[in-house]
Amino acid sequence: MNTAVNGPVNFRRSSQNTKSLAAPFQGKPASNSKLTFSSGQEQEERAPPPHGISEQQMDDDDEPEEAARPPAFDLNGPVEAVALHSDWQFWNVFSDVRTIGKGHFAKVKHVKHNESREDFAAKILDKSLADNDLEDLVREFQMLRALRHDNIIRLFAAFETPRKLYLITELATGGELMKRLGDDTSVYSEDHVRYHVQTILEAIEYMHAKHCVHRDLKPENVLLSDNSPDACIKIVDLGLSRFFEEDKVMRTICGTHKYLAPELVQTDRGQLVGYDKAIDMWGVGLLTFIMLFGFNPFARDSQRETHNAIVKAEWKFPQGWTVSPRAMDFISGLLIKSATSRMTASQALAHRWLDLGLPPSPNALMSSDPKRPVKQMLREFNAQRMLSKVVKGTHRRLGKDAGSSDALPAIDGNR
């Protein structure tokens, strides 16, 4: 789940389904926490809701027992979870600006810190409604607390009340990278793609060096920090991420259907015993293909057909396009069925396509149809994704599970 939580449906199947994973959030804040709250004066009558919050957003029995002073954000220190008595305490520290996205059990809000007036994103989960989502949010807290990279969304604070969990992260206002590339009015060249792919790879190399695998790389999870021309890429949505050991495999089926790696589908089908961090490199290869050609080569009419194409690594380069041989060689080193044959992040960064000494490629990327440049195809690809969001959202409101007939069966395994 990212700062646009109404994105394509993620699925996760696991025998583990318990709130016990929320242990890091429970109890009092650590003694060395930089995020502390002090008690205010008790109030006999219910106070009005904090600025920007309606009465309906507060629980009836959430009395403002303590007034919270704004926490001191230590930008360089460790982030610890802070226990609050009620949601009132949180909304005495932050003001609600707007809702960015909303899902079944969680929402993402643009909030403003009342004292510093700084803007943040707040991911808010109702603990009573979703064990699986709770598990994902706790995992995201654990991952983000351990990672500190310019191209990975930054966690600043975490709060827990009896009913809700709050993650406070930096606010990425630039939208999806893929949408920016399609909408930008400047010339869309291969150089643009090379730059962005290198940036994504550096973030993934850092994660893998920290023994963390993302497991859900897709266009919706690559955002931009702001709307400026030199905005910074931000990898988001680490709810499906996990720490790994080099000599052990993962077995939990997770991710988004059209972006799964072959070994993940094979693990689900019983053809393999598990997968490793190489699934992220498949994701990088697929993102690169989409940026260069404007479509997903594995997308089919149904999830089952899509999975079959993924397992067979059934794809090819379209003929007559202006993509360079080096770029195609780079993709060919990543969209490989065999995970052990796939380039690692470090190997991909050393690939000759990303050689900084290469001459520039300023010409616009073109398809074989001169009337449909890659930028136009990318716009169409983005439009299809947006339409899919609307359709799936409508199905949920009607009480249906969009695409459930092709959902993968549940399996047991290590997360």
HELIX and SHEET records of a PDB file:
HELIX    1   1 LYS A   19  PHE A   25  5                                   7    
HELIX    2   2 GLU A   55  GLN A   57  5                                   3    
HELIX    3   3 ASP A   87  VAL A   93  1                                   7    
HELIX    4   4 ASP A  131  ALA A  146  1                                  16    
HELIX    5   5 LEU A  177  ASP A  183  1                                   7    
HELIX    6   6 GLU A  190  ALA A  209  1                                  20    
HELIX    7   7 PRO A  219  ASN A  221  5                                   3    
HELIX    8   8 HIS A  257  TYR A  259  5                                   3    
HELIX    9   9 PRO A  262  ASP A  268  1                                   7    
HELIX   10  10 ALA A  278  PHE A  293  1                                  16    
HELIX   11  11 GLN A  303  VAL A  311  1                                   9    
HELIX   12  12 PRO A  325  SER A  332  1                                   8    
HELIX   13  13 ALA A  339  SER A  341  5                                   3    
HELIX   14  14 ALA A  345  LEU A  349  1                                   5    
HELIX   15  15 ARG A  352  LEU A  354  5                                   3    
HELIX   16  16 VAL A  374  ARG A  397  1                                  24    
HELIX   17  17 SER A  404  ASP A  406  5                                   3    
SHEET    1   A 2 PHE A  11  ARG A  13  0                                        
SHEET    2   A 2 ILE A 253  GLY A 255 -1                                        
SHEET    1   B 6 ALA A  81  ALA A  83  0                                        
SHEET    2   B 6 LEU A 155  GLU A 160  1                                        
SHEET    3   B 6 LYS A 164  THR A 169 -1                                        
SHEET    4   B 6 ASP A 119  ASP A 126 -1                                        
SHEET    5   B 6 ALA A 106  HIS A 113 -1                                        
SHEET    6   B 6 PHE A  94  LYS A 102 -1                                        
SHEET    1   C 2 CYS A 212  VAL A 213  0                                        
SHEET    2   C 2 ARG A 242  PHE A 243 -1                                        
SHEET    1   D 2 VAL A 222  LEU A 224  0                                        
SHEET    2   D 2 ILE A 233  ILE A 235 -1                                        
END                                                                             
